[in-house]
């Protein structure tokens, strides 16, 4: 059995594509679209390496793990993967990284990089929430910890990820009160 899937990924219309029943979104991204930046970590939804952002019509977003959700959950949705954050020119060449990606580079927040795509997407969604609902400066550390605490980094890069996001929030106008 198969199903017809149609969605938008990184502002590009995809489909309709016939996809076999039971295909997980991570597999769809990798095998059908060659978008391999989203990483398969645990396969049980625990490590959050496979996190992508799903946007709704009202401009709200949620982070969703792709290793435990079938592609049918994303049918008709707008999805952002780690490949969609950097700006590109008409040739597809990266011209500028996103603020989160820049912050992670500046803080050398990664070692092997396997978990980085999940951290980038979660941190991006956090910054977008703070644009709508700024927080007090004394709450930044807790908010960052709450947002990133379920992500697993086997190289123990947590301190640098957290520091990068905290610095980015504190140094981006409008995210704190």
N, C-alpha and C positions, 0 to 999 in steps of 0.2 A: 504494500500500500504506500501511497505517497500523497502529498498535499502541495498545493500551490502557495508559495510564500511571496509576499511583496512587502517591502519595508524601505526605509531610508537609513543609510549608514554613512555617517560623516558627510551629510548633506548631498549624498548621491542616491538617486532612486535605484533600487535593486529589485529585479523581478518584473513580472512573476516568474518564479523558478520552481520547478517540481523538485520536492525534497522528500526523501523517504521518511516515513513515520519513525519517530524515536530519535531523530538526529538532535543532538545537543547543540546549543548555539555556538559553543566553542568550536565544535567540529565544523559547523556551517561557515563560521568566519575563516577558519584555516583552510578547509578542503574545497569549499565552493567559491570563496572570494579571495583567497590568498592573502588575507589579513592576519598575519601571524604575530602581531605585536601583543595581543591578548594571550596571556600564558596559561597553560593547563598546569595546575599545581597538584592539588590533592584529589580532585575528582569527586569530592564529597561536600563542597561548598564551605569548607572550613577556613582555608588559607586566604581567600579573596584575591588571589593573583589574577583570576579570570574576570574580575569586575569590569563592567561597562556602564555607561550612563544611558538611561532611557529618558527622553524628554516627552512631556505631554503638550497638548495644544495650548495650555495656559502658561507655558514657559517654566513650569516646575519640572524638576528632574529627580530621578531616583537612581541609586546604584543597584545593579542586578548582577548576580553571579551567573556566568554562562555555562559552567560545567554541570550544574544541576537543573538547568532550565532548558527545555526543548525549544527549538527554533520557532515552533508555533506560538509560543508565548510572546514573541516579538513581531508577529505578523501585523502589519499595518502601523508599526511604531517607528519612532525616530530614535536611532541609536548612535551613540558616539563611542568610538574605540580610541585607544591611545594614538593610532595613526592620524586621527582627525584633529588633534590639538595644535600642532605646529602649522604656521602659515606656509603656503607653497606658492610658487609662481606657476605660470601656465604650462611649464614643462614638467611640473610635479616635483621640482627641486625645493627643498626646505629653505625658506628665507628667514624664518624667525621661529624660535621655540615659544611655547606658551609660558606665562609667568611661573607656573608650577614646575615645568620642566627646567626652566632657567634656575629656579631656586634649588632644585635637586642637584643640578650640576655645580652650582656655586658652593653647596654644602657637601659635595661628593657623598650624596646620601645613599648610594648603592654600591654593592660589591659585585655580585654576579649579575644583578639586574633582573632576575627572574620575577621578583615580586613588584618591580617598579611600575608596570602598567596599571596594576590594581591601585597602588598608592597614588599614581598620577590622576586616575579617574576619581577616586574617592576625594582627594584633595581639591580637585577642580570643582566637584559638586559642592563641597564644603564652602569654598570661596563664593560660589554663586549664591548659596543660601545666605551667607553673611552680607552679600551685596543688598539683598532684600531685607534682612533682619540683622543689622549690626549688633555687636555685643560689646560689653564693657571690657576694657583692656585687661582687667584682672581675671577675666573668664577665659582668655585665649588658651592658656595651657590646658585647662580642663576640656574645652571644646575640641581642641586638636586631639587630645588623648581619647575622648569619646568617639570621635570620627574614625580614628586610625587603629584603635585598640584590637580590632578583630583581624587585622591583616597580619599575616605571618611572614617574617623575614628570617630565613634560616641562617643567613650570614650575620644576623643581629645588628642590622643597620638602623634599628628603630630610633635611636637617639638623633641621628642625623636627619632622618625623614621628619621627625617631630620638630626638630629645631628649624629646618627649612620652612615648614608650613607655618610655624609660629612667627618666624621673622617675616615671611611674606604677608601674613595677616596684619602684623603690627606696622608694616611699612607700606601697606596699600591703603590709600585714602578711601574712607567710607565704609571700611569693614568693622571698625571699632568706634565706640562712642567716646 
